[in-house]
Amino acid sequence: MKAAQVIAQGNISSSIAAQYQHLSPAQSSISTTAQLSSNPAAAKPSPAQPSSSSSSTAQLQQPSLAQPSSSSSTAQAHNSIAQSSINTTAQTSTNSLAQSSSLKQNLPDCWGISQYEYFKQAYPFIYVSNKKLGCSVCKSATSLGVYRQGSQRYTFSSEWQNCKISPYGRTKTKQMTSLRKKIHEHKSLQRHIQAVAILKKRSEKQLDSSLLVAQEEITSTMSVFRTAYYIAKRNKPFTEHPELTDLQRANGVNIGRVLHSNVTCGDIIQLISKEMKGDLMASIMSTRPKLTILIDEGTALSKKPCLVVFLRCSVNNSEPTTFFLDLVELQSTNAEGITEALLNCLLGHGLDNAFLNECLVGFCSDGASVMLGRKAGVFSRLKSTFPRLIGRHRLNHRLELAVGDAVKQCTEINHFSSFMDKLYCLYHQSPKNQRELRSATSELGIVIKKIGRVLSVRWVASSHRAVKAVWTMHEALYANFCKASHDAECSANERCMFQGLATKLSSGDFIKNMGLMLDALEELKDLSESLQSRDISLSRAVHLVEREVDTFIARQHNPGPNYRQAAETV
């Protein structure tokens, strides 16, 4: 308590001195007299300071030109100032404790407040956030863009700028050593020294005006690049790029005067994808995870054969994921040409033979002989170079082949497939029939769906959508067929055709078959989409296939919901 009073008296003396600096000598004399009256101990002269006591006494003996206030008013004002100073000191202590608590939460786990204060005094540029370190100098200098000195070009570390520096090591001692090493090395880097020089020039207001102009150009270019990235991320057409840039300019954004065409948008997206892919491959090369290659043949818009290449691996020690790597044009579609194109593609992305020999463990493709042929297929050629390689027939392709084999063995499905193909041709090739079907669905309040082919070369999910469309629009289709069978504008053959389609559509056997097919295709659709997932694993795929087999066995005695609904309706 006595210490707090001493601090308060010191603060009071400073406050009174600051408040009375503007007063006249006479007013200052009155104020000093009031101060000495309220604090008698301070009025006693100190043996070490006789001159100060004499000057104060002489000052008290000077006549006052102003009207002095009463001693009670002066004492009351003095007490008010003292109480305010004490409250301010307590509030400052509370704020200091809150700041210390917040700082401790942001410090790395291997540091305490004492270590941070030591390094902060030795290296004033460091700061902490989310248990990581950053450089305030490099962070401030990055707003100035790229720094050039003659032909030399300097950029700054994004990890230090964005406070992403973290310790490594299993023990606290190793973590502290790693942070100390990183801080010391960063201080000696040329880019950090240049950042310090840039901030010094900024404080001295000696920055070159061309650098500020370059910063404006960089800012506008960044806005254009973000716009192009948005278009690619949202699968928008490149032709929207000029319109989006005009919109941003109307909203006051500095968008520059160039890089606004749709052709430039494509070039920007290519550049962004190249840089992102380069960072991804660099991360894979540094962590060296186990790797699986997935390939498939296709045809480009130019009608040229091409090879689609995917990779599956762990990125930055995460769960394994599948991502697109490249689309390679094939000069030859035999096994030798595909193997050569694949190896050149991997080498072009930085995956050399040493890395592949260590990390390449899986190969996956469709069941074509050119891919999985035992003697001269692509897998056999790769296996001779990389002995640890394991080949797999892609599971969703095998599912489609299994469905195709089941359809061939079950001849009863042929009539259903023929009827569905007839519906597809009827509405796909005639705009008039489409308008009549749209009118029938609107009258019945049914949402029109596109009718496609079933059990064709497309995925089984496509067959499910086609059967689901007929199931949903069954009432509208029947009404359209009945109306067309009595339409005088149609020929006799067309009226007979529509009459037969209406009879077939309303038969009980067809309705139950459609319900049965819908139940089966719904299960197969879910399995196919699960097998196509990017995060599917082999163990989970086997589990899903086994569960699907058990489901179909159980359906022999317990039909699905759509078949039960069809049986009840009939």
Secondary structure by P-SEA (a helix, b strand, c coil): caaaaaaaaaaaaaaaaaaaccccaaaaaaaaaaaaaacccccccccccaaaaaaaaaaaacccccccccaaaaaaaaaaaaaaaaaaaaaaaaaaaaaaaaaaaaccccccaaaaaaaaaacccccccccbbbbaaaaaaccccccccccbbbbccccccccccccccccaaaaaaaaaaaaaaaaacaaaaaaaaaaaaaaaccccaaaaaaaaaaaaaaaaaaaaaaaaaacccccaaaaaaaaaaaaccccccccccaaaaaaaaaaaaaaaaaaaaaaaaaaccbbbbbbbbbcccccbbbbbbbbbcccccccccccccbbbbbccccaaaaaaaaaaaaaaacccaaaaaccccccccccccccccccccaaaaaaaacccbbbbccaaaaaaaaaaaaaaacccaaaaaaaaaaaaaaccccaaaaaaaaaaaaaabbbbbbbbbccccccaaaaaaaaaaaaaaaaaaaaaaaaaaacccccaaaaaaaaaaaaaaacaaaaaaaaaaaaaaaaaaaaaaaaacccccaaaaaaaaaaaaaaaaaacccccaaaaaaaaac
